[in-house]
Amino acid sequence: MAQRSDSARNLAVAVYILQALSFFVGGITGLIGVIINYVKLDDVRNTWIERHFRWQIRTFWIGLLWTVIGIVTTPLIIGWFFLLGISIWIIYRIVKGALALNEGKAPV
């Protein structure tokens, strides 16, 4: 059981890293991370790591939605503010989730 937990924790760490890297490689690593979350979600069901996976999945989808809205509205100038805001929000979620994972807690 401990090995399964360590493996799941390592996957959560890897996804947080992939999400952070997505800022530098155009989002493709974020997509890889969310695919990992969905593929391994059943393996972490009913563990404290499941909350991290769900946190990461929500971060991806909400981030994608607001990024698309921001890109579409950039000609109206307001889109730049959306992009700045969602970037800060995503960074906040990655940092908060990673810190909680490091402490052995679920993100809240």
N, C-alpha and C positions, 0 to 999 in steps of 0.2 A: 504494500500500500504506500509506503514512504517513497519508493522508487517511482510509482505512478504519479504521486504528488510532485516530486522533484521534476519529472519530465513535463508535466503540465505547467508547472511554474516556469520552467525554462522556455516553453513555447510562448507563454504570456510575455516574458521578457523579450523574446525575439520579435513578437508582434509590436510591442511598444517601440523597439528599435526600428522596425520596418516603417511604422507610422511616422517616426521622426525623420527618417531618411526620405520620406515621400516629398518633403519640402524641397529637396535638392535634386530629385530625379523625376519630377513631373507627376508624382502620384502613383506610379506603377507599383512601388513597394507597399504602399497603403492597400492597394488592391490585392496584392499577394498576401498581406497580413490578414485581411478580412476573409479571404478564401481559407487560410489556415484555421481561422476561428470557426468557420462553418463546418469544415471537415472534421475538426477535433472536438466540436461542441458536445457530442454524446459522450466522449471520453471523460469530460470534466463535469458532467451533470451531477448535481447534488454535492459539489465540493465548493470550497471558498474561491477556487480559481474560476468557477463558472461566472461569478460576478464580474471578474476582470474581462473574460471573453465577451460578455454582454456589453460591458462598458466600451470595449474596443470596437465592437460591431456598431453600437450607437454613434460613437465618435466618427467612424467612417461614413455612415450613411447621412447623418446630419451635416457633417463637413462637406460631403459631396453635394448635397442639395444646395447649401448656401454658397458654395463655390460656383456652382452653375448659375445660380441667381446673380451672384456678383459679376461673373463674366458677361452674362447677358445684359446687365445694366451698366456696364462700364461706360458705354457712350453717354449715359445720362449723369456721369460723374459719381452718383451715389454708389455705383457698383464697387468703386475703389474702397469706399468705407465698409461695404459688406465684406470685401476680400480681406481687408485689414482686421475687421472684427472676427471673422471666422478663423483667420490664422491665429490670432491671440487665443481664441477659445479652444482650438485644437491643441495648441502648445500647452495650455493650462490642463487639459484633460490628459494628455500624455504624461506630463510631469506629475500630476496628482495621482494618476493610476499607478505609475511606476514607483512612486514613493510609498503608496499603500502596499503594493506588492512586496517591496523591499522590507516592509514592516510586518509582513505576513497577515495583512488585513485586506478586506474587500474595499473597493472604492465606494465612497458615498457622495 
